[in-house]
Amino acid sequence: MKVLVTGATGFVGRHLVAALLARGCEVRAVARNAETAACLPWINAVEFIAADIHAPTLNLDALTDGVDALMHLAWPGLPNYQALFHFEHNLMADYRFIKGVVEAGVSQVLVTGTCFEYGMQSGPLSEQTEPQPGNPYGLAKNTLRVFLQNLQRVQPFTLQWARLFYLHGEGQNPNSLLAALDRAIDAGDDSFNMSAGEQLRDYLSIETAAGYLAAILHQRDFDGVINCSSGQPISVRALVEQRLRARGASIQLNLGHYPYPIHEPMAFWGVADRLQQLLGASHEA
């Protein structure tokens, strides 16, 4: 299988490319920055193309030549979830790009969505939960999905929409919780500032998530929405304490230093039943 991966040098993309290669796929990796790509361990195992997929001069025929499936991860401007450019620019630019790829003959498309499509709803969130996006990023992603489902009626193709929850691991945003904690440990800090930590979230290692995404792609008959999640809620405080134990570190947690974020409910996690049914309960990335 030959797979076109956009956003290949991003946090998810760099791990996904490795997971696809491990499954024996041919990969055509696309990203804007060739210098970043050159530093990645898989660079000589893929066909790399430096390109802006939103550029009007993009040669879609050349980009999609021989491709069996598109894995679309690229989405500029994160982690600024509140910015209007998500739907003022990214939404329509992404729609035009994916429509062009499908019209060029690619019959399978996997797009990474987001748990923010569910908005401020609390508790276990299944794919049957009606989306209620509460920020511009979630709104733009969910609207892109609706647009693509309408496109399917006119131009049939398989659409696999994988909603990502909270991912952590190598290459993550340096301002994210565990990256900041690791930095504090490495610096020998005495204390670590955080919220009270009672909020429940769904965390998944990036290696596991990349394995799941690669496996979903190989279920070529599957069409629809799927949560890419652990299905296991964990409190932020428990997650931090788990990392401290794993690293053998002792650091004072300054609980309650930061207020709880207003753009997220206190407790939510993904129901992973569909994922496990699709991939098999014993699937390991």
C-alpha positions, 0 to 999 in steps of 0.5 A, a space after each residue: 500500500 502506498 500512503 500519502 501522509 500530510 503533516 509528516 514532520 509534526 508530532 503525530 506525523 513523525 510517529 505515524 510514518 514510522 508505524 506505516 513503514 513498520 507495516 511495510 507501507 510505501 510512504 510519500 511524506 509531505 511537509 513544508 519544512 525539508 530541514 525538519 524532515 532531514 533530521 528524522 530517522 525515516 527520511 531515507 526510507 520515504 519519498 519526501 516532498 517539501 510542499 504547502 498543500 494549501 498552495 494554489 500552485 500545488 501539483 495534485 496529479 504528481 502528488 497523488 500519482 500511484 497513491 492508494 490512501 491519504 492520511 491527512 494530519 496537517 493543520 497549521 496553527 496549533 495549539 491555539 484552539 481559539 483562533 478564528 483562522 481555523 475556520 476562516 482559512 484552514 477549513 476551506 483550504 483543507 476541504 479543497 485539498 482533500 477534494 482534489 486528492 479524491 478527484 485525482 483518484 485516491 479512494 481512501 482518506 483518513 483524517 485526524 479529528 479531535 476530541 474538541 469536536 465533542 465540546 463541553 460534554 462530560 463523561 464517556 464520549 462515544 462516536 454516537 455522541 452528537 458533536 457540540 464543538 465549543 471552540 473554533 478548532 473543534 468547530 472547523 474540524 467537525 465542519 470539515 467532516 460534515 463537508 467531506 461526508 457530503 462530498 462522498 455522496 457526489 464523489 464516492 470514497 472511503 472516509 475514516 475520521 479518527 478523533 484524537 484525544 490527549 497524546 504524549 511522547 517524544 516531539 510533543 508541544 514543549 508547553 504540554 503538561 508532561 513535557 513541562 514536568 520532564 523539563 522541571 525534573 531534568 532541571 532539578 526543580 524543587 516544585 512543579 506548578 499545576 492545577 489541582 489535578 482533579 480533572 479526568 482526561 484520556 491520555 494515550 502515548 503517541 507510539 500507541 496512537 500512531 499504531 492505532 492510526 496505521 491499523 485503522 488505515 489497513 481496515 480498508 472497508 471501515 468508513 466512519 468516525 472512530 475515537 483514537 483513545 485509551 478508553 481509560 479516564 485518569 486524573 491529571 494529578 494521577 498522570 503526573 504522579 505516575 510520571 514521577 514514579 516512572 522517572 524515580 523523581 521527587 518533586 513537590 507538586 504545587 497543586 492549585 497554582 493554575 485554574 482549571 481551563 475554561 475550554 474543557 469540561 472537568 471530566 471526559 474520555 473516549 469510549 474505545 469500544 469501536 476501536 477495539 472491535 475494529 482492531 481486535 481487543 489484543 491489538 498492541 501498537 
